[in-house]
Amino acid sequence: MAKRGMPRRADVERWQVHDQEWRQPEQVAAFWREAAHTDPHLLRGRPYGSWWDTIGALGITVLISREYEHLLVAMTMTRRGPHVSYMPMPHPSGIAVDRRGGRVLVASTRNPNQLYEFRPATGLLRRRDVGARPAGRQRTLLPVAARTYPGCLRLHDLAMIGRTLHGNAVGQNAIVRLVDGDPIPVWWPASVERRGAPDMRQNYLQLNSIAAGPTLAGSFFSASGERIGQRRPGDPRYPVDGRGVIFSGRTREVVTRGLTRPHSARLHRRGLWVANSGYGEIRRADLPGTTSTPVVTARGWTRGLAFADGVALFGTSRVIPRFRAYAPGLDVDRSVCGVHAFDVASGRVLGGYEWPSGNQIFAVDWVKAEWADRLPFSTGARDPAAETALFYAFTLQQPAAPEDL
């Protein structure tokens, strides 16, 4: 029995456990206790073709959100060779690079939704209590801010329209403007209006990507359905084959039909591009986009699309078993999780990188490697002391000029 005024042994042991909790930078930065226990098998991959040569020649760092594995991944070709790094975060989906503001935004689509802001560190503050110095990590993308939004938004794609961040509020069938304060609905298809007002009470169309133009009117938006039906997206019996569409921002009506679970709509070189996910295709349409044609067909659910100097980067995912019916054009059992590159002019696949134990990719984007060349945690040899020092004393780079990113 403990003496009066002295804590019991069980209490002391409990307090010691509490004292050791939330000590890992991964946990604190991701607001997630299990973030320190990322399964290394998820990050073991293999390149094919000229993947590393391609991104090395482009001088970029490729960013990939792997949503169901709760990982943001960065891939760069450094002077020492290929480098893969990561940041754990809950269900990352859309990525937007704010090239004017010098930041990377990532949507975290769990309940509640979160929006993470990343900026590159320039180095360490001069501290006597910092031992290990993470040499060569002066361009590490670090999370510097996070904002929480209601989970019913179901934020998916993110995009800079003009100078303002916008997101797909899939749960509300709308595009929202994401600024300080509440997310503001600013666009929706005419087909979700009832008595002159949009019905935002439930997900009806799976309105899931933004082909960002200079304005909302000059943008386009993809959805799995054209109008409100009897079944809802997420129901395995929801009809998808050829039901996907692209809406015009200007008219709020359909400009492209015949797609199957489209994602990642993008504008590039006077073309409207989209991942026709259910058939494993990347398609292109001449604006205004009435008819699309396949440019690339891949082994997997295509999603995530970005362009860099004549090269297109896109992701492929495995198909979640209960949603096999959503991929009528795929050999589901042969689907692969990976990121790939093709020449925009010819459609020739240049190379890629596949994760044998990988699952789902949502977004692919990039920044210049000279601006940011990694995320804080390496898939190779880890240096916990250097990681701790980085988070303890990092200094931030000032916002960059548009040409820097």
For each residue, the residues with C-beta under 8 A, 3 or more apart:
1:
2: 6 7 8 9
3: 6
4:
5:
6: 2 3
7: 2 11 12 15
8: 2 11 12
9: 2 12 13
10: 13 14
11: 7 8 14 15
12: 7 8 9 15 16
13: 9 10 16 17
14: 10 11 17 18
15: 7 11 12 18 19
16: 12 13 19 20
17: 13 14 20 21
18: 14 15 21
19: 15 16
20: 16 17 23
21: 17 18 33
22: 27 28 33
23: 20 27
24: 27 28 35 36
25: 28 29 376 387 388 390 391
26: 29 30 32 35 36 38 87 88 377
27: 22 23 24 30 32 33 34 35 36
28: 22 24 25 31 391
29: 25 26 35 87 142 143 376 391
30: 26 27 35 87 88 89 90 143
31: 28 90 114 146
32: 26 27 35 70 88 89 90
33: 21 22 27 36
34: 27 37
35: 24 26 27 29 30 32 38 70 88 89
36: 24 26 27 33 88
37: 34
38: 26 35 42 43 71 86 88 377
39: 42 357
40: 43 44 379
41: 44 357
42: 38 39 66 69 71 355 357 358
43: 38 40 71 73 84 86 355 379
44: 40 41 355 356 357 379
45: 84 338 353 354 355 356 358
46: 353 354 356
47: 51 52 82 351 352 353
48: 51 351 352 353 354
49: 349 350 351 352
50: 53 54 350 351
51: 47 48 54 55 341 350 351 352 353
52: 47 55 56 77 81 82 351
53: 50 56 57 77 351
54: 50 51 57 58 311 341 350 351
55: 51 52 58 60 61 62 75 76 77 341
56: 52 53 59 77
57: 53 54
58: 54 55 308 309 311 366
59: 56 368 369 370
60: 55 76 308 366 367 368 369
61: 55 74 75 76 366 367 368 369 372 373 374
62: 55 74 75 76 313 339 364 365 366
63: 72 73 74 95 97 104 363 364 365 366 367
64: 72 73 74 75 304 315 339 361 363 364
65: 71 72 73 92 93 94 95 106 304 361 362 363
66: 42 69 70 71 72 73 92 337 358 359 360 361 362
67: 70 91 92 93 109 360 361 362
68: 91 320 359 360
69: 42 66 358 359 360
70: 32 35 66 67 88 89 90 91 92
71: 38 42 43 65 66 86 87 88 89 92
72: 63 64 65 66 86 87 88 89 92 95 106 375
73: 43 63 64 65 66 84 85 86 375
74: 61 62 63 64 84 85 86 141 372 373 374 375
75: 55 61 62 64 82 83 84 339 353
76: 55 60 61 62 82 83 85 369 373 374
77: 52 53 55 56 81 82 83 369
78: 81 82 83 369 373
79:
80: 83
81: 52 77 78
82: 47 52 75 76 77 78
83: 75 76 77 78 80 373 374 378 380
84: 43 45 73 74 75 378 379 380
85: 73 74 76 374 375 376 377 378 379
86: 38 43 71 72 73 74 375 377 379
87: 26 29 30 71 72 141 143 375 376 377
88: 26 30 32 35 36 38 70 71 72 377
89: 30 32 35 70 71 72 92 106 108 116 143
90: 30 31 32 70 108 110 114
91: 67 68 70 108 109 110
92: 65 66 67 70 71 72 89 95 106 107 108 109 116 362 363
93: 65 67 106 107 108 109 155 156 157 362 363
94: 65 106 107 155 156 157 158 159 167 168 362 363
95: 63 65 72 92 104 105 106 107 158 363 364 365
96: 104 105 158 159 160 165 365
97: 63 104 105 160 365 366 367 405
98: 101 102 103 104 105 160 165
99: 102 160 400 402 405
100: 160 163 399 402
101: 98 163 399
102: 98 99 119 397 398 399 400 404 405
103: 98 117 118 119 399
104: 63 95 96 97 98 117 118 119 141 365 367 372
105: 95 96 97 98 115 116 117 118 158 165
106: 65 72 89 92 93 94 95 115 116 118 158
107: 92 93 94 95 113 114 115 116 155 156 157 158 167
108: 89 90 91 92 93 113 114 115 116 146 155
109: 67 91 92 93 113 154 155 156
110: 90 91 113 114 151
111: 151
112: 148 149 150 151
113: 107 108 109 110 148 149 150 151 153 154 155
114: 31 90 107 108 110 146 147 148 149
115: 105 106 107 108 146 147 149 155 167 178
116: 89 92 105 106 107 108 143 145 146
117: 103 104 105 143 144 145 146
118: 103 104 105 106 141 142 143 144
119: 102 103 104 141 142 144 396 397
120: 139 140 141 142 371 372 396 397
121: 137 138 139 140 142 390 394 395 396 397
122: 138 395 396 397
123: 138 394 395
124: 127 130 133 134 389 390 393 394 395
125: 130 393 394 395
126:
127: 124 130 392 393
128:
129:
130: 124 125 127 133 389 392 393
131: 385 389
132: 383 385 386 388 389
133: 124 130 386 389
134: 124 137 140 383 386 387 389 390
135: 386
136:
137: 121 134 140 374 376 386 390
138: 121 122 123
139: 120 121 369 370 371 372 373 374
140: 120 121 134 137 372 373 374 375 376 390 394
141: 74 87 104 118 119 120 367 372 374 375 376
142: 29 118 119 120 121 376 390 391 394 396
143: 29 30 87 89 116 117 118 146
144: 117 118 119 396
145: 116 117
146: 31 108 114 115 116 117 143
147: 114 115
148: 112 113 114
149: 112 113 114 115 153 155 183
150: 112 113 153
151: 110 111 112 113 154 171
152: 171 172
153: 113 149 150 167 169 170 171 172 176 183
154: 109 113 151 169 170 171 172 203
155: 93 94 107 108 109 113 115 149 158 167 168 169 170
156: 93 94 107 109 167 168 170 208 209 362
157: 93 94 107 167 168 208 209 210 263 264 363
158: 94 95 96 105 106 107 155 165 166 167 168 178 210 363
159: 94 96 165 166 167 210 212 219
160: 96 97 98 99 100 163 164 165 166 212
161: 164 166 210 212 213 214 215 216 219
162: 214 215
163: 100 101 160
164: 160 161 177 178 179
165: 96 98 105 158 159 160 177 178 179
166: 158 159 160 161 175 176 177 178 186 210 212 216
167: 94 107 115 153 155 156 157 158 159 175 176 178 183 210
168: 94 155 156 157 158 175 207 208 209 210 221
169: 153 154 155 172 173 174 175 176 183 185 200
170: 153 154 155 156 173 203 206 207 208
171: 151 152 153 154 202 203
172: 152 153 154 169 176 185 188 198 200 203
173: 169 170 188 189 192 198 199 200 203 204 205 207
174: 169 185 186 187 188 198 200 207
175: 166 167 168 169 185 186 187 188 207 210 216 221
176: 153 166 167 169 172 183 184 185 186
177: 164 165 166 183 184 186
178: 115 158 164 165 166 167 183
179: 164 165 184
180:
181:
182:
183: 149 153 167 169 176 177 178
184: 176 177 179
185: 169 172 174 175 176 188 198 200
186: 166 174 175 176 177 216
187: 174 175 216 221 249 252
188: 172 173 174 175 185 192 193 198 200 207 252
189: 173 192 205 207 221 223 247 252 253
190: 193 251 252 253
191: 205 226 227 228
192: 173 188 189 198 199 200 204 205 227 228
193: 188 190 196 197 198 199
194: 197 198 199
195:
196: 193
197: 193 194
198: 172 173 174 185 188 192 193 194
199: 173 192 193 194 202 204 228
200: 169 172 173 174 185 188 192
201:
202: 171 199 232
203: 154 170 171 172 173 206 232 233 234
204: 173 192 199 225 227 228 229 232 233
205: 173 189 191 192 223 224 225 226 227 228 233
206: 170 203 223 224 225 233 261
207: 168 170 173 174 175 188 189 221 222 223 247
208: 156 157 168 170 222 223 224 262 263
209: 156 157 168 221 222 262 263 264 265 274
210: 157 158 159 161 166 167 168 175 219 220 221 265
211: 219 220 221 222 246 265 266 267 272 273 274
212: 159 160 161 166 219 266 267
213: 161 216 217 218 219 220 249 267
214: 161 162 218
215: 161 162 218 219 249
216: 161 166 175 186 187 213 219 249
217: 213 249 250
218: 213 214 215 249 250
219: 159 161 210 211 212 213 215 216 249 267
220: 210 211 213 246 247 248 249 255 265 267 272 289
221: 168 175 187 189 207 209 210 211 246 247 249 265
222: 207 208 209 211 244 245 246 247 259 262 263 264 265 274
223: 189 205 206 207 208 226 244 245 246 247 262
224: 205 206 208 233 238 240 243 244 261 262
225: 204 205 206 229 233 238 239 243 244 245
226: 191 205 223 243 245 254 257
227: 191 192 204 205
228: 191 192 199 204 205
229: 204 225 239
230:
231: 235 237 238 239
232: 202 203 204 235 238
233: 203 204 205 206 224 225 238
234: 203 238
235: 231 232 238
236: 322 323 325 326
237: 231 325
238: 224 225 231 232 233 234 235 326
239: 225 229 231 243
240: 224 243 244 260 261 278 325 326 328
241: 260 278 328
242: 257 258 259 260
243: 224 225 226 239 240 259 260
244: 222 223 224 225 240 257 258 259 260 261 262 276 278
245: 222 223 225 226 254 256 257 259 262
246: 211 220 221 222 223 254 255 256 259 262 265 272 274 285 289
247: 189 207 220 221 222 223 252 253 254 255
248: 220 251 252 253 254 255 288 289
249: 187 213 215 216 217 218 219 220 221 252
250: 217 218
251: 190 248 255
252: 187 188 189 190 247 248 249
253: 189 190 247 248
254: 226 245 246 247 248 257
255: 220 246 247 248 251 288 289 290
256: 245 246 259 272 274 285 289 290 291 292
257: 226 242 244 245 254
258: 242 244 292
259: 222 242 243 244 245 246 256 262 274 276 283 292
260: 240 241 242 243 244 276 277 278 279 326 327 328 329
261: 206 224 240 244 276 277 278 301 326 327
262: 208 209 222 223 224 244 245 246 259 265 274 275 276 277
263: 157 208 209 222 274 275 277 302 303 304
264: 157 209 222 274 275 302 303 304 305 314 363 364
265: 209 210 211 220 221 222 246 262 272 273 274
266: 211 212 272 273 274 305 306 307
267: 211 212 213 219 220 271 272 273 287
268: 271 273 307 312 344
269: 344
270: 286 287
271: 267 268 284 285 286 287
272: 211 220 246 256 265 266 267 284 285 286 287 288 289 292
273: 211 265 266 267 268 282 283 284 285 295 305 307 312
274: 209 211 222 246 256 259 262 263 264 265 266 282 283 285 292 305
275: 262 263 264 281 282 283 302 303 304 305 314
276: 244 259 260 261 262 279 280 281 282 283 292 294 302
277: 260 261 262 263 280 301 302 303 326 327
278: 240 241 244 260 261 301 326 327 328 329 330
279: 260 276 294 297 327 328 329 330
280: 276 277 297 298 299 300 301 302 316 327 329 330 335
281: 275 276 294 295 296 297 298 302 329
282: 273 274 275 276 294 295 296 298 302 305 312 314 342
283: 259 273 274 275 276 292 293 294 295
284: 271 272 273 292 293 295
285: 246 256 271 272 273 274 289 290 291 292 293
286: 270 271 272 289 291
287: 267 270 271 272
288: 248 255 272
289: 220 246 248 255 256 272 285 286 292
290: 255 256 285
291: 256 285 286
292: 256 258 259 272 274 276 283 284 285 289
293: 283 284 285
294: 276 279 281 282 283 297
295: 273 281 282 283 284 342 347
296: 281 282 312 314 340 342 347 349
297: 279 280 281 294
298: 280 281 282 302 314 316 340
299: 280 316 330 331 334 335 336
300: 280 316 317 318 319 330 335 336 337 338
301: 261 277 278 280 316 317 318 319 327 330 335 360
302: 263 264 275 276 277 280 281 282 298 305 314 315 316
303: 263 264 275 277 314 315 316 317 361 362 363
304: 64 65 263 264 275 313 314 315 339 361 362 363 364
305: 264 266 273 274 275 282 302 312 313 314 315 364
306: 266 312 313 314 364 365 366
307: 266 268 273 311 312 313 344
308: 58 60 311 313 366
309: 58
310: 343 344 345
311: 54 58 307 308 341 342 343 344 350
312: 268 273 282 296 305 306 307 341 342 343 344
313: 62 304 305 306 307 308 339 340 341 364 366
314: 264 275 282 296 298 302 303 304 305 306 339 340 342 364
315: 64 302 303 304 305 338 339 340 361 362 363 364
316: 280 298 299 300 301 302 303 335 336 337 338 339 340 361
317: 300 301 303 335 337 358 359 360 361
318: 300 301 332 335 336 337 358 359 360
319: 300 301 323 324 326 327 330 332 335
320: 68 323 360
321: 324
322: 236
323: 236 319 320 326 327
324: 319 321 327 332
325: 236 237 240 328
326: 236 238 240 260 261 277 278 319 323
327: 260 261 277 278 279 280 301 319 323 324 330 332 335
328: 240 241 260 278 279 325
329: 260 278 279 280 281
330: 278 279 280 299 300 301 319 327 335
331: 299 334 335
332: 318 319 324 327 335
333:
334: 299 331
335: 280 299 300 301 316 317 318 319 327 330 331 332
336: 299 300 316 318 354 358
337: 66 300 316 317 318 354 355 358 359 360 361
338: 45 300 315 316 352 353 354 355 358 361
339: 62 64 75 304 313 314 315 316 352 353 361 364
340: 296 298 313 314 315 316 349 351 352 353
341: 51 54 55 311 312 313 349 350 351 352
342: 282 295 296 311 312 314 347 348 349 350
343: 310 311 312 346 347 348 350
344: 268 269 307 310 311 312 347
345: 310
346: 343
347: 295 296 342 343 344
348: 342 343
349: 49 296 340 341 342 352
350: 49 50 51 54 311 341 342 343
351: 47 48 49 50 51 52 53 54 340 341
352: 47 48 49 51 338 339 340 341 349
353: 45 46 47 48 51 75 338 339 340
354: 45 46 48 336 337 338 358
355: 42 43 44 45 337 338 358
356: 44 45 46
357: 39 41 42 44
358: 42 45 66 69 317 318 336 337 338 354 355 361
359: 66 68 69 317 318 337
360: 66 67 68 69 301 317 318 320 337
361: 64 65 66 67 303 304 315 316 317 337 338 339 358 364
362: 65 66 67 92 93 94 156 303 304 315
363: 63 64 65 92 93 94 95 157 158 264 303 304 315
364: 62 63 64 95 264 304 305 306 313 314 315 339 361
365: 62 63 95 96 97 104 306
366: 58 60 61 62 63 97 306 308 313
367: 60 61 63 97 104 141 371 372 405
368: 59 60 61 371 372 404 405
369: 59 60 61 76 77 78 139 372 373
370: 59 139 373 404
371: 120 139 367 368 397 400 404 405
372: 61 74 104 120 139 140 141 367 368 369
373: 61 74 76 78 83 139 140 369 370
374: 61 74 76 83 85 137 139 140 141 378
375: 72 73 74 85 86 87 140 141
376: 25 29 85 87 137 140 141 142 387 390 391
377: 26 38 85 86 87 88 382 387
378: 83 84 85 374 381 382 383
379: 40 43 44 84 85 86
380: 83 84
381: 378
382: 377 378 387
383: 132 134 378 386 387
384: 387 388
385: 131 132 388 389
386: 132 133 134 135 137 383 389 390
387: 25 134 376 377 382 383 384 390 391
388: 25 132 384 385 391 392
389: 124 130 131 132 133 134 385 386 392 393
390: 25 121 124 134 137 140 142 376 386 387 393 394
391: 25 28 29 142 376 387 388 394
392: 127 130 388 389
393: 124 125 127 130 389 390
394: 121 123 124 125 140 142 390 391
395: 121 122 123 124 125
396: 119 120 121 122 142 144
397: 102 119 120 121 122 371 400
398: 102
399: 100 101 102 103
400: 99 102 371 397 404 405
401: 404
402: 99 100 405
403:
404: 102 368 370 371 400 401
405: 97 99 102 367 368 371 400 402
